Amino acid sequence: MRALAAFIAAVSATQAFAAPFAVQVGDTRLALDTPPGFADVQATGSPRLLDLAEQLTAASNKILIFALEDSDVRRFNVGDSPELRRYVIAATPRELQTARVTRSAFDGLVADAMRDLGTPPDPKLALRTYLDAEPRRAKLLAELRKDQDVVSIIQGARLPERSRGEPPRYLLSSTTLMLIRGKALNLALYTLHGGPEDVEWLRAATLRWIEELQQLNLR
C-alpha cells in the first residue's frame, strides 16, 4: 500500500506541473508550458537537480523552466535516481529582464549565440562519424527555423568517456532563441542519441514547443 500511495503521489505531482503557468519577467507576464511528456521540477528544491539546471545555461541567464520526462519525475518522487535521458530548459537573460527587447537587440543576441557555428554537415555523412571528428565539441547539425522572432538549430557532441572501454555516447540538443512580448527566451531540449528516431524526436518536439509558446502568448 505504501508503494501504491507513493506512485499515486508521484503521478499527481507530475500532472500538477503539466499545466501552462505564468512567469513574471520584468513587468511582463509570460505564459509558459513544458513540452508534452515533461514536468518542471524546480519546485522540488533538489540541490542535485538545481545544480544540473545551472550547469546547462550561462550564469547570466535566469532559469524559467527546468523539466524532466514524466518517467524521471516519478522515479525521483519515489526516491530513485532519474535516468536523465532527456531534459528541457528555458531561460531569459538576467540583464534584460526589466527591459523591452527590441528586434535589433534580439538580432544582436542571435548573432552572438550563433557566431562561429559553421554550416550543417553533408546529409550523406553519418552523424556519429561527423561528431567523432571533433569529440566534446558541440557541432551544428541542422537549422530548424530562421524567422524575425525565432531562430532554432540542432547541435550534437560526443560525450566524454566515463570509463575506459565504454561505448561512445552522444548528446543532441536544440537551441532556440525567441522574442515573445518584448522578452527574449532561450529554449533548449536535450536527448541522448540512440538512433535516427532521437533526431526526429528532437526536431518535432522543438518545433511543436515553439508553436505552443507562441500560441500561449498571443494577445
Secondary structure, DSSP 8 states (H G I E B T S, - for coil): -HHHHHHHHHHHHHHHHHS-EEEEETTEEEEE---TTEEE-GGG--HHHHHHHHHTS-TTEEEEEEEEEHHHHHHHHTT-----SEEEEEEEEGGGTTS---HHHHHHHHHHHHTT------TTS-HHHHHHTSTTS-EEEEEEEE-SSEEEEEEEEE---SSTT----EEEEEEEEEEETTEEEEEEEEEE-SSHHHHHHHHHHHHHHHHHHHHHT--
